[in-house]
């Protein structure tokens, strides 16, 4: 049985390299390539791949957001996130969104082939440098205050840290201003911070959002 793979990365040199790697294996082949998160979602729905290998940092919609939609629309399709980030928050977000694998770009190559086979077989795959015991704690929801946040609370936290206004967040998420303000107050309570600047610093420090270099 041939494993059908969709590649999603906005860098052509990366997708070309990964395509060559995957197509050289007798048990798998690339059936489509996408350059944005939205395109990856569309391609996944149209081509019904077994596995989606997706870069975390994608235009239009990031890999984690795209993975969640793909899993909702195509339950049979498994997603592997390919990322340069190894911190707890990025891994947790990917797994929470429904990704079955998380491979560091620094480890990509033969390890990605192993990840595709493992995920296709119904197992979870994480790059070797990611400590298994840490991941298990995250999945059990006991990592720290971040693990107690709902998906929506994380989304609001990220948008606040990125500088979006309450009104802007309300518009983008189709919520009332009062609801967003309630989310902000709840975040401050759960994360034990007193003001918005402290909330932003927390988000940056924990990798929820990153400062541009």
QUIJO-V614529 format. One record per pair of residues at least 4 apart in sequence whose C-alpha atoms are under 7 Angstrom apart, sorted by the first residue. I is the first residue (numbers start at 0). GAP is how many residues later the second one is. D is the distance in whole Angstrom. If there is no record, write none. Layout:
<<I	GAP	D> <I	GAP	D>>
This chain:
<<0	26	7> <1	25	5> <1	26	5> <1	27	7> <2	24	6> <2	25	4> <2	26	6> <2	47	6> <3	24	6> <3	25	5> <3	26	6> <3	27	6> <3	45	5> <3	46	5> <3	47	6> <4	24	6> <4	25	5> <4	26	6> <4	44	5> <4	45	6> <4	46	5> <4	47	6> <5	24	6> <5	25	6> <5	26	5> <5	27	6> <5	43	6> <5	45	6> <5	46	5> <5	47	6> <6	8	7> <6	25	6> <6	26	5> <6	27	6> <6	45	6> <6	46	5> <6	47	6> <7	25	6> <7	26	5> <7	27	6> <7	28	7> <7	32	6> <7	45	6> <7	46	5> <7	47	6> <8	6	6> <8	25	6> <8	26	5> <8	27	7> <8	45	6> <8	46	5> <8	49	7> <9	25	4> <9	26	6> <9	48	6> <10	4	7> <11	4	6> <12	4	6> <13	4	6> <14	4	6> <15	4	6> <16	4	6> <17	4	6> <18	4	6> <18	11	6> <19	4	6> <21	6	6> <21	7	6> <21	8	7> <21	91	7> <22	5	6> <22	6	5> <22	7	6> <33	5	6> <33	6	5> <34	4	7> <35	4	6> <35	22	6> <35	23	5> <35	24	6> <35	25	7> <36	4	6> <36	21	6> <36	22	6> <36	23	6> <36	24	5> <36	25	6> <36	26	6> <36	29	6> <37	4	6> <37	22	6> <37	23	6> <37	28	7> <38	4	6> <39	4	6> <40	4	6> <40	25	6> <40	29	6> <41	4	6> <42	4	6> <43	4	5> <43	5	6> <43	26	7> <44	29	7> <47	29	7> <48	28	6> <49	26	7> <49	27	5> <49	28	6> <50	26	6> <50	27	5> <50	28	6> <50	65	7> <50	69	7> <51	26	6> <51	27	5> <51	28	6> <52	26	6> <52	27	5> <52	28	6> <52	29	7> <53	9	6> <53	26	6> <53	27	5> <53	28	6> <54	8	6> <54	26	6> <54	27	5> <54	28	6> <55	6	6> <55	7	4> <55	8	6> <55	25	6> <55	26	6> <55	27	5> <56	5	5> <56	6	6> <57	4	5> <57	5	6> <60	4	6> <60	5	6> <61	4	6> <62	4	6> <62	18	7> <63	4	6> <63	29	7> <63	30	5> <63	33	6> <64	4	7> <65	4	6> <66	4	6> <66	12	6> <66	30	6> <66	31	7> <66	32	6> <67	4	6> <67	29	5> <67	30	6> <68	4	6> <69	4	5> <70	4	5> <70	6	7> <70	27	6> <77	21	7> <77	22	6> <77	41	7> <78	20	5> <78	21	6> <78	22	7> <79	19	6> <79	20	6> <79	21	4> <79	22	6> <80	18	7> <80	20	6> <80	21	5> <80	22	6> <81	20	6> <81	21	5> <81	22	6> <81	23	6> <82	20	6> <82	21	5> <82	22	5> <83	20	5> <83	21	5> <83	22	7> <84	5	7> <84	19	7> <85	4	7> <85	5	7> <85	18	7> <86	4	7> <87	4	6> <88	4	6> <88	117	7> <88	118	6> <88	119	6> <89	4	6> <90	4	6> <90	11	7> <91	4	6> <91	46	6> <92	4	6> <93	4	7> <93	5	6> <94	4	5> <94	5	7> <99	19	6> <99	24	5> <99	25	7> <100	14	7> <100	18	7> <100	23	6> <100	24	5> <100	25	6> <101	23	6> <101	24	5> <101	25	6> <102	4	7> <102	5	7> <102	9	7> <102	23	6> <102	24	5> <103	4	6> <103	23	6> <106	4	6> <107	4	5> <108	4	7> <109	4	6> <110	4	6> <111	4	6> <112	4	6> <113	4	6> <114	4	6> <114	10	6> <115	4	6> <116	4	6> <117	4	7> <117	5	5> <117	6	7> <117	7	6> <118	4	5> <118	5	6> <118	6	6> <125	4	7> <130	4	7> <131	4	6> <132	4	6> <133	4	6> <134	4	6> <135	4	6> <136	4	6> <136	5	6> <136	6	5> <137	4	6> <137	5	5> <137	9	7> <140	6	5> <140	7	7> <141	5	6> <142	4	6> <144	45	7> <144	46	6> <148	4	6> <148	5	6> <149	4	6> <150	4	6> <151	4	6> <152	4	6> <152	30	6> <152	34	7> <153	4	6> <154	4	6> <155	4	6> <156	4	6> <157	4	6> <157	45	7> <157	50	6> <157	51	6> <158	4	6> <158	5	6> <158	10	7> <159	4	5> <159	5	7> <159	40	7> <160	39	5> <160	42	6> <160	48	7> <161	47	7> <163	4	6> <163	5	6> <164	4	6> <165	4	6> <165	11	6> <165	14	6> <165	15	7> <166	4	6> <166	10	6> <167	4	6> <168	4	6> <169	4	6> <169	5	5> <169	6	6> <169	7	5> <169	10	6> <170	4	6> <174	4	6> <174	5	7> <175	4	7> <176	4	6> <177	4	6> <178	4	6> <179	4	6> <180	4	6> <181	4	6> <182	4	6> <183	4	6> <184	4	6> <185	4	6> <186	4	6> <187	4	6> <187	5	5> <187	6	6> <187	11	7> <188	4	7> <192	5	6> <192	6	6> <193	4	7> <194	4	6> <195	4	6> <196	4	6> <197	4	6> <198	4	6> <199	4	6> <200	4	6> <201	4	6> <202	4	6> <202	5	5> <202	6	6> <203	4	6> <203	5	5> <203	6	5>>
